[in-house]
């Protein structure tokens, strides 16, 4: 073999080795071959409390997605819009979970920056629905949280606190019909893209759609130690968001009742609408819209008001179909 042939052979072998190494080395390993902090950090120290934290290095410019895959095969997708800060994501199920962080390369193509398996055993099954997360993002300085504390101080009974917080939301917010009409013509809920409700902005505007009212109420409830989970899905094939509140074992007043729309509602009437494991369905959006309609109809009888609001869900019609995409 001539000298030139040997050089060509060695060069070819070198190129083949480089291609093989590029193909087999994980993307997250490549992502961290640099000086300084890693491009993505996943903190799972609080996984047993129902959430993880993810942070991107602040020099990343491309769109970032976080995907959480649960043992049942269900997955949840989130966007990270800001770099250099921690984002919390809820872990709503126990078991072996996979967390994937990916960066947009072009169009809808993403490259995996980090993939981490996490084994989750919740200390408290309700803990994922008490934490502040990317979607339900609050601190104890948040305006709605301070308001919730003031409202909750008016009664020592938790069930009345739930009703009072619910009543505040449905009586003070205004529905954004224009944005709702736009949402009806899109195939994916706003939540699953990049627009997460900002509680401070909503506190000023008191104007929004179902996901806004639901997230506000969930934050107010969670801040008072009341488990609440946001459901994203469809109602009669329309995009919708609503809430479930866990009322198992909570405290009622001596009369086993609550005051709702100036009416006394007995405990049994509410418990008839409780789902499995003590979760009560609540939909501030539909109750709010019905209140607005009734305010224009002074002839509406009290019995009809009671029938449509007694569950605090607005979903008392048996022919309405709910399809749940995910809980948060």
C-alpha positions as CSV (number, residue, x, y, z in Angstrom):
1,X,0.0,0.0,0.0
2,X,1.4,3.4,-1.0
3,X,1.9,6.2,1.4
4,X,-0.9,8.2,-0.1
5,X,-3.2,5.2,0.2
6,X,-2.3,4.8,3.9
7,X,-3.0,8.5,4.6
8,X,-6.4,8.3,2.8
9,X,-7.3,5.1,4.8
10,X,-6.4,6.7,8.1
11,X,-8.3,9.9,7.2
12,X,-11.3,7.8,6.3
13,X,-11.1,5.9,9.6
14,X,-10.8,9.1,11.5
15,X,-14.0,10.5,9.8
16,X,-15.9,7.3,10.5
17,X,-14.9,7.4,14.2
18,X,-16.0,11.1,14.6
19,X,-19.4,10.3,13.0
20,X,-19.9,7.3,15.3
21,X,-19.0,9.3,18.4
22,X,-21.3,12.1,17.3
23,X,-24.1,9.6,16.9
24,X,-23.7,7.6,20.1
25,X,-22.9,10.4,22.6
26,X,-26.2,11.6,24.3
27,X,-27.2,15.1,23.6
28,X,-27.3,16.1,27.2
29,X,-23.6,15.0,27.5
30,X,-22.7,17.1,24.6
31,X,-24.7,20.0,26.0
32,X,-22.5,20.0,29.1
33,X,-19.1,19.9,27.5
34,X,-18.3,23.5,28.2
35,X,-16.9,25.7,30.9
36,X,-19.4,27.1,33.4
37,X,-22.8,26.0,34.6
38,X,-24.7,23.3,32.6
39,X,-27.1,24.5,29.9
40,X,-30.0,22.9,31.8
41,X,-30.4,21.9,35.5
42,X,-33.1,19.6,36.9
43,X,-33.7,19.8,40.6
44,X,-35.7,16.8,41.9
45,X,-35.0,17.2,45.6
46,X,-38.7,18.0,46.2
47,X,-40.1,15.3,43.9
48,X,-41.7,13.6,47.0
49,X,-43.5,16.9,47.7
50,X,-45.0,16.9,44.3
51,X,-42.8,19.1,42.1
52,X,-39.5,19.5,40.4
53,X,-37.6,22.6,39.3
54,X,-35.9,23.3,36.0
55,X,-33.6,26.1,35.1
56,X,-32.0,27.0,31.7
57,X,-28.7,28.8,31.4
58,X,-29.4,32.5,30.6
59,X,-27.4,32.5,27.3
60,X,-29.8,30.1,25.6
61,X,-31.9,31.9,22.9
62,X,-34.0,29.1,21.4
63,X,-37.4,28.0,22.6
64,X,-37.3,25.4,25.4
65,X,-39.9,22.7,26.1
66,X,-40.2,20.5,29.2
67,X,-41.9,17.1,28.8
68,X,-42.9,14.9,31.8
69,X,-43.8,11.3,31.0
70,X,-45.8,9.4,33.6
71,X,-45.8,5.6,34.1
72,X,-49.3,5.3,32.6
73,X,-47.9,6.7,29.3
74,X,-49.6,10.1,29.7
75,X,-47.3,13.1,29.1
76,X,-47.4,16.8,29.9
77,X,-45.7,19.5,27.9
78,X,-44.6,22.9,29.1
79,X,-42.7,25.9,27.8
80,X,-39.9,27.8,29.5
81,X,-40.1,31.5,28.4
82,X,-37.4,33.0,30.7
83,X,-33.8,31.8,31.2
84,X,-31.7,31.9,34.3
85,X,-34.5,31.4,36.8
86,X,-36.1,28.3,38.3
87,X,-39.5,27.0,37.1
88,X,-41.6,24.6,39.1
89,X,-43.5,21.8,37.5
90,X,-46.0,19.6,39.3
91,X,-45.6,15.8,39.5
92,X,-49.2,14.6,39.8
93,X,-48.5,10.9,39.9
94,X,-46.2,8.6,41.8
95,X,-43.9,6.0,40.1
96,X,-41.1,6.1,37.6
97,X,-41.3,9.5,35.7
98,X,-39.1,10.7,32.9
99,X,-38.3,14.4,32.5
100,X,-37.1,15.6,29.1
101,X,-35.9,19.1,28.4
102,X,-35.5,20.0,24.7
103,X,-34.4,23.0,22.6
104,X,-36.1,24.0,19.4
105,X,-33.7,23.6,16.4
106,X,-35.9,24.6,13.5
107,X,-39.7,24.6,13.0
108,X,-41.2,21.8,15.2
109,X,-37.8,19.9,15.5
110,X,-36.3,19.8,19.0
111,X,-33.0,18.4,20.3
112,X,-32.9,16.8,23.7
113,X,-30.7,18.7,26.1
114,X,-31.3,16.5,29.2
115,X,-33.3,13.4,30.0
116,X,-33.7,12.4,33.6
117,X,-35.6,9.4,35.2
118,X,-37.1,10.2,38.6
119,X,-38.7,7.7,41.0
120,X,-41.5,9.5,42.9
121,X,-43.1,8.4,46.1
122,X,-45.3,11.3,47.4
123,X,-45.2,11.9,51.1
124,X,-48.7,13.2,50.8
125,X,-50.9,12.3,47.8
126,X,-52.3,15.8,47.9
127,X,-49.0,17.6,48.0
128,X,-48.8,18.2,44.2
129,X,-52.1,20.2,44.5
130,X,-50.8,22.5,47.2
131,X,-47.6,23.7,45.7
132,X,-46.9,26.8,43.6
133,X,-46.0,25.7,40.1
134,X,-45.3,27.3,36.7
135,X,-49.0,27.4,35.9
136,X,-50.3,28.2,39.4
137,X,-47.5,30.5,40.3
138,X,-47.8,32.4,43.6
139,X,-45.9,33.5,46.7
140,X,-47.3,34.8,50.0
141,X,-46.7,38.3,48.7
142,X,-49.0,37.7,45.7
143,X,-51.9,40.1,45.8
144,X,-54.5,37.3,45.3
145,X,-52.9,35.3,48.2
146,X,-53.1,38.3,50.5
147,X,-56.7,38.8,49.5
148,X,-57.4,35.1,50.1
149,X,-56.0,35.3,53.6
150,X,-58.3,38.2,54.3
151,X,-61.4,36.4,53.0
152,X,-60.5,33.1,54.8
153,X,-60.2,35.0,58.1
154,X,-63.9,35.8,58.0
155,X,-64.8,32.1,58.8
156,X,-63.2,29.4,60.9
157,X,-64.8,26.7,58.8
158,X,-62.9,25.5,55.7
159,X,-65.9,24.7,53.6
160,X,-67.2,28.2,54.0
161,X,-63.7,29.5,53.1
162,X,-63.9,27.5,49.9
163,X,-67.3,29.0,49.0
164,X,-66.3,32.5,49.9
165,X,-63.2,32.4,47.7
166,X,-65.2,31.0,44.9
167,X,-67.9,33.7,45.3
168,X,-65.2,36.4,45.2
169,X,-63.9,35.2,41.9
170,X,-67.3,34.7,40.2
171,X,-68.5,38.1,41.4
172,X,-65.5,40.3,40.5
173,X,-64.1,38.9,37.2
174,X,-65.4,39.8,33.8
175,X,-65.4,37.3,31.0
176,X,-63.4,38.1,27.8
177,X,-65.8,36.9,25.1
178,X,-63.5,38.1,22.2
179,X,-60.6,35.9,23.3
180,X,-63.0,33.0,24.0
181,X,-64.3,33.2,20.5
182,X,-60.8,33.0,19.2
183,X,-60.0,30.0,21.4
184,X,-63.0,28.1,19.9
185,X,-61.3,28.2,16.6
186,X,-58.0,26.8,17.7
187,X,-57.1,23.1,18.3
188,X,-54.8,23.4,21.4
189,X,-55.6,25.1,24.7
190,X,-53.7,28.3,25.4
191,X,-52.1,26.7,28.4
192,X,-50.3,24.2,26.4
193,X,-48.5,26.9,24.4
194,X,-46.5,29.8,25.9
195,X,-49.1,32.0,27.6
196,X,-49.3,31.3,31.3
197,X,-51.8,33.4,33.4
198,X,-50.0,36.2,35.3
199,X,-51.7,36.6,38.7
200,X,-50.6,40.2,39.3
201,X,-51.8,41.2,35.8
202,X,-55.2,39.5,36.5
203,X,-55.4,41.2,39.8
204,X,-55.3,44.6,38.0
205,X,-57.6,43.7,35.1
206,X,-60.1,41.3,36.6
207,X,-60.7,40.2,33.0
208,X,-60.0,36.9,31.3
209,X,-61.3,33.5,30.3
210,X,-61.7,30.0,31.9
211,X,-58.0,29.3,32.5
212,X,-57.5,32.6,34.2
213,X,-60.4,32.3,36.6
214,X,-59.4,28.7,37.4
215,X,-55.8,29.4,38.0
216,X,-56.6,32.4,40.3
217,X,-59.0,30.3,42.3
218,X,-56.5,27.5,42.5
219,X,-53.8,29.8,43.8
220,X,-56.1,31.3,46.4
221,X,-57.2,27.9,47.7
222,X,-53.7,26.4,47.7
223,X,-52.3,29.4,49.6
224,X,-54.8,28.6,52.4
225,X,-53.8,24.9,52.5
226,X,-56.8,23.6,50.5
227,X,-55.8,21.1,47.8
228,X,-57.0,22.2,44.3
229,X,-56.2,20.8,40.9
230,X,-56.7,22.5,37.5
231,X,-58.3,20.3,34.8
232,X,-57.6,21.1,31.1
233,X,-59.8,19.6,28.5
234,X,-63.0,20.0,26.5
235,X,-66.6,20.6,27.5
236,X,-69.0,19.6,24.8
237,X,-66.0,19.7,22.4
238,X,-65.1,23.2,23.4
239,X,-61.7,24.1,25.0
240,X,-62.2,24.6,28.7
241,X,-60.5,24.7,32.1
242,X,-62.1,24.0,35.4
243,X,-61.2,23.0,39.0
244,X,-61.4,20.2,41.5
245,X,-61.2,20.9,45.2
246,X,-60.5,18.2,47.7
247,X,-63.1,18.5,50.5
248,X,-62.5,15.1,52.2
249,X,-62.4,15.5,55.9
250,X,-62.7,19.3,55.9
251,X,-64.5,21.3,58.6
252,X,-68.1,22.4,58.3
253,X,-70.1,24.7,60.6
254,X,-72.4,23.3,63.4
255,X,-75.3,23.3,60.9
256,X,-73.4,21.3,58.4
257,X,-74.1,23.9,55.7
258,X,-72.7,26.8,53.8
259,X,-74.1,30.1,52.6
260,X,-74.0,30.4,48.8
261,X,-75.6,33.2,46.8
262,X,-77.5,34.2,50.0
263,X,-78.9,30.7,50.3
264,X,-78.2,28.0,52.8
265,X,-76.8,24.9,51.1
266,X,-76.7,21.7,53.2
267,X,-73.7,19.4,53.3
268,X,-75.5,16.5,51.7
269,X,-76.5,18.6,48.7
270,X,-72.9,19.3,48.0
271,X,-71.6,15.8,48.8
272,X,-73.9,14.4,46.1
273,X,-71.7,16.1,43.6
274,X,-68.4,15.0,45.0
275,X,-66.2,12.9,42.7
276,X,-64.1,9.9,43.8
277,X,-61.7,10.5,46.6
278,X,-63.5,13.6,47.8
279,X,-62.9,16.0,44.9
280,X,-65.6,18.6,44.3
281,X,-65.9,19.9,40.7
282,X,-66.0,23.7,40.5
283,X,-66.3,25.8,37.4
284,X,-66.1,29.6,38.1
285,X,-66.5,30.4,34.4
286,X,-70.0,28.9,33.9
287,X,-71.3,30.1,37.2
288,X,-70.0,33.6,36.4
289,X,-71.7,33.6,33.0
290,X,-75.0,32.4,34.4
291,X,-74.9,35.1,37.1
292,X,-74.4,37.7,34.4
293,X,-77.3,36.3,32.4
294,X,-79.6,36.1,35.5
295,X,-78.7,39.7,36.5
296,X,-80.5,40.8,33.3
297,X,-83.5,38.6,34.1
298,X,-85.2,39.8,37.3
299,X,-88.0,37.2,36.9
300,X,-85.6,34.2,37.4
301,X,-87.0,32.2,40.3
302,X,-84.9,31.2,43.3
303,X,-85.4,27.5,42.6
304,X,-83.8,27.8,39.2
305,X,-80.9,29.7,40.7
306,X,-80.4,27.0,43.3
307,X,-80.5,24.2,40.7
308,X,-77.9,25.8,38.5
309,X,-75.5,26.9,41.2
310,X,-75.8,24.4,44.0
311,X,-72.9,22.3,42.9
312,X,-70.7,25.4,42.5
313,X,-69.8,23.8,39.2
314,X,-72.2,25.0,36.6
315,X,-72.0,21.5,35.2
316,X,-75.2,20.1,36.6
317,X,-76.6,19.2,33.1
318,X,-76.1,15.5,32.6
319,X,-75.9,15.8,28.9
320,X,-72.7,17.9,29.0
321,X,-69.5,15.8,28.3
322,X,-66.2,16.5,29.9
323,X,-63.0,15.3,28.3
324,X,-59.9,15.8,30.4
325,X,-56.5,16.3,28.8
326,X,-54.5,16.7,32.0
327,X,-54.5,17.7,35.7
328,X,-52.1,20.4,37.0
